[in-house]
């Protein structure tokens, strides 16, 4: 049994994570085998996501202290939380990818950029392309009109060059 000081330390850590994380996704991990849990933790680590199994009572206290008492709705049954400090989409993507393979994890909801969201929002986030792909899509979208404008602007110059070449060919022939 953990001492009171250890519990206070865990609550303080969870409270800090709730305040500073860009995203926290809550899941029920019931039925996951040790090897699967190890695989999930590895996938989370690779995505810069911290995966923690927490006691609901300690998480309830941390949620209250951090100003998010509505998170208590996600704290029934065995609870694990995936935290991300950089990419708010990473926990949703990582857990949903794991769910597709194993079908044993159940998403309960989450806290994204300080807003409490349900399962449907988590699923929408997980389906978004990665940040790199989104940036390339935006750049491609910006590049298309610029390329078109360059082609349009080159048209009159190209016609002038063709006309000058025709005049030169005509003078050379005449």
C-alpha positions in Angstrom: 0.0 0.0 0.0 1.4 3.4 -1.0 2.0 5.9 1.8 0.1 9.2 2.0 3.2 11.1 0.8 3.5 8.9 -2.3 -0.2 9.4 -3.1 0.2 13.2 -2.7 3.2 13.0 -5.1 1.2 11.0 -7.7 -1.7 13.5 -7.4 0.6 16.5 -7.8 2.2 14.8 -10.9 -1.1 14.1 -12.5 -2.4 17.6 -11.7 0.7 19.1 -13.4 0.2 16.8 -16.4 -3.4 17.8 -16.8 -2.4 21.5 -16.7 0.6 21.3 -19.0 -0.3 18.6 -21.5 -1.7 19.5 -24.9 -3.8 16.3 -24.8 -4.8 13.5 -22.4 -6.8 10.6 -23.7 -8.5 8.3 -21.2 -9.0 4.6 -21.9 -10.2 1.4 -20.3 -7.3 -1.1 -20.7 -9.3 -4.2 -19.4 -8.3 -7.4 -21.1 -4.9 -6.3 -22.4 -2.1 -8.8 -21.9 1.3 -7.9 -20.7 2.9 -8.3 -24.1 0.2 -6.1 -25.6 0.7 -3.5 -22.9 4.4 -3.5 -23.5 3.8 -3.0 -27.3 1.4 -0.1 -26.5 3.9 1.6 -24.2 6.6 1.2 -26.9 4.2 2.8 -29.5 3.4 5.6 -27.2 7.0 6.3 -26.4 7.8 6.3 -30.2 5.1 8.9 -30.6 6.3 11.1 -27.7 3.2 10.1 -25.7 3.3 9.1 -22.0 1.0 6.2 -21.1 0.1 5.8 -17.4 -2.2 3.5 -15.5 -3.7 5.5 -12.7 -6.0 4.9 -9.7 -9.3 6.6 -10.3 -9.5 8.2 -6.8 -6.1 9.8 -7.3 -7.0 11.0 -10.8 -10.3 12.4 -9.4 -8.4 14.5 -6.9 -6.0 15.7 -9.6 -8.9 16.6 -11.9 -10.6 18.6 -9.2 -7.4 20.4 -8.3 -6.5 21.2 -11.9 -10.0 22.7 -12.6 -11.4 19.8 -14.7 -13.9 18.1 -12.4 -15.9 16.9 -15.5 -13.1 14.4 -16.2 -14.6 12.3 -13.5 -17.1 10.9 -16.1 -14.1 9.0 -17.6 -12.9 7.5 -14.4 -14.9 4.3 -14.1 -13.3 0.9 -14.3 -9.6 0.4 -15.0 -8.2 3.7 -16.3 -5.1 4.5 -18.3 -4.2 7.9 -19.7 -2.1 8.9 -22.6 -0.5 12.3 -22.2 1.2 14.4 -25.0 3.1 17.6 -24.5 3.8 18.3 -28.1 1.3 16.9 -30.6 -2.3 16.9 -29.4 -3.3 14.4 -32.0 -0.6 11.8 -31.0 -2.3 10.1 -28.1 -5.6 9.7 -30.1 -3.7 8.3 -33.1 -1.6 5.9 -31.0 -4.4 4.5 -29.0 -6.7 4.2 -32.0 -4.0 2.4 -34.0 -3.6 0.0 -31.1 -7.4 -0.5 -30.9 -7.5 -1.4 -34.6 -5.0 -4.2 -34.0 -6.1 -5.6 -30.7 -9.7 -4.5 -30.1 -9.2 -4.6 -26.4 -8.7 -1.0 -25.5 -11.7 1.2 -25.1 -11.4 5.0 -25.4 -13.5 6.9 -22.8 -12.8 10.5 -23.8 -10.1 13.1 -23.3 -8.9 16.6 -22.6 -7.5 18.3 -25.7 -6.0 21.8 -25.4 -8.0 22.3 -22.1 -11.3 21.2 -23.6 -13.1 18.0 -22.5 -14.0 15.9 -25.6 -15.9 12.6 -26.1 -15.1 9.5 -27.9 -16.3 10.8 -31.3 -13.9 13.7 -31.1 -11.0 11.5 -30.3 -11.8 9.3 -33.3 -12.0 12.3 -35.6 -8.6 13.5 -34.3 -7.1 10.0 -34.8 -8.2 10.1 -38.5 -6.5 13.3 -39.2 -3.3 13.1 -41.3 0.0 13.7 -39.4 1.3 17.2 -39.0 3.9 16.7 -41.7 1.3 15.6 -44.2 -1.0 18.5 -43.3 1.9 21.0 -43.8 2.7 19.5 -47.2 -0.9 19.7 -48.2 -1.1 23.4 -47.3 2.1 24.1 -49.1 0.9 22.1 -52.2 -2.3 24.2 -52.0 -0.4 27.4 -51.9 2.0 26.3 -54.7 -0.8 25.5 -57.2 -2.1 29.0 -57.7 1.4 30.4 -57.8 2.4 28.0 -60.5 -0.7 28.9 -62.5 0.0 32.6 -62.1 3.5 32.1 -63.4 2.2 30.3 -66.4 -0.3 33.0 -67.1 2.3 35.7 -66.8 4.7 33.8 -69.1 2.1 33.6 -71.9 2.5 37.1 -73.4 6.3 36.9 -73.1 6.2 33.5 -74.9 4.0 35.0 -77.7 6.4 37.9 -78.1 9.3 35.5 -78.4 7.4 33.5 -81.0 6.6 36.7 -83.0 10.2 37.9 -82.9 11.4 34.5 -84.0 8.9 34.6 -86.9 10.0 38.0 -87.9 13.7 36.9 -87.8 12.9 33.8 -89.8 10.9 35.9 -92.3 13.9 38.4 -92.7 16.3 35.5 -93.1 14.2 33.9 -95.8 13.5 37.3 -97.6 
